[in-house]
Amino acid sequence: SGRPTVYVDVLGPDRGEPTGRIEAPFRDLEKALAKVPENGEINIVPGDYAIRSLKIRGPVRIRAPFGKITVKVRSNESP
C-alpha cells in the first residue's frame, strides 16, 4: 500500500524482541498504536486482543487482512 506499516500478532515473533516489523510483530495493539506513524497502517493477524484503552493519535488505517480479530477493553482490575 506504500504506507508505513506496523504488524501485530498476539503470539508475537518466533524469536527475539517484537519490533513491529513483519518478521517480529508486536504482541499487542496498544504498542502498535503508539508506534505507528501518522497516515500509517497496522496489519493484525487473526486472534483475540485485550487493550486498556483505544488511543489513536492521528489518521491511521487498521486492517485484519487474513481473518477475524476481537478487541476487548480490559478493566483496570484485570491483570
C-alpha positions in Angstrom: 0.0 0.0 0.0 3.1 2.3 0.3 2.1 3.3 3.8 4.5 2.8 6.7 3.2 -0.4 8.3 3.3 -1.9 11.8 2.4 -5.6 12.3 0.6 -7.2 15.3 0.3 -10.9 16.2 -1.0 -12.0 19.6 1.6 -14.8 19.5 4.5 -12.4 18.9 7.7 -13.1 17.0 9.1 -16.6 16.7 12.3 -15.3 18.3 13.8 -12.1 19.5 12.1 -8.9 20.6 9.0 -7.6 18.9 9.8 -4.5 16.8 6.5 -4.2 14.8 8.1 -5.4 11.6 6.6 -8.3 9.7 9.3 -10.7 11.0 8.9 -9.5 14.6 5.4 -8.2 15.1 4.2 -6.6 18.3 2.1 -8.8 20.6 -0.5 -6.1 21.4 -2.5 -3.5 19.6 -1.7 -0.7 22.1 2.1 -0.9 21.4 1.3 -0.8 17.6 -0.9 2.2 18.1 1.8 4.0 20.0 4.5 3.3 17.3 2.6 3.6 14.0 3.3 6.9 12.3 0.6 9.3 11.2 -1.1 8.0 8.0 0.5 4.6 8.6 -1.1 1.2 8.7 -1.5 -1.6 11.3 -1.9 -5.1 10.0 -3.3 -7.5 12.6 -3.1 -11.3 12.5 -6.4 -13.0 13.4 -6.9 -13.5 17.1 -8.2 -12.1 20.4 -6.6 -8.9 21.7 -7.2 -7.1 25.0 -6.5 -3.4 25.4 -6.7 -1.0 28.4 -7.8 1.9 26.1 -8.0 2.7 22.5 -6.0 5.8 21.8 -5.5 6.8 18.2 -3.3 9.9 17.9 -3.9 10.7 14.2 -5.0 9.2 10.9 -4.1 5.5 10.7 -5.5 2.5 8.8 -6.2 -0.7 10.9 -6.5 -3.9 8.8 -7.1 -7.5 9.5 -6.4 -8.8 6.0 -6.4 -12.5 6.9 -9.4 -13.1 9.1 -11.4 -12.1 12.2 -10.0 -10.2 15.2 -11.7 -9.5 18.5 -10.6 -6.5 20.6 -11.8 -6.3 24.2 -11.2 -3.4 26.6 -10.0 -4.9 29.9 -10.9 -3.1 33.1 -8.2 -1.7 35.5 -8.9 -4.5 37.9 -7.8 -7.2 35.4 -4.2 -8.4 35.4 
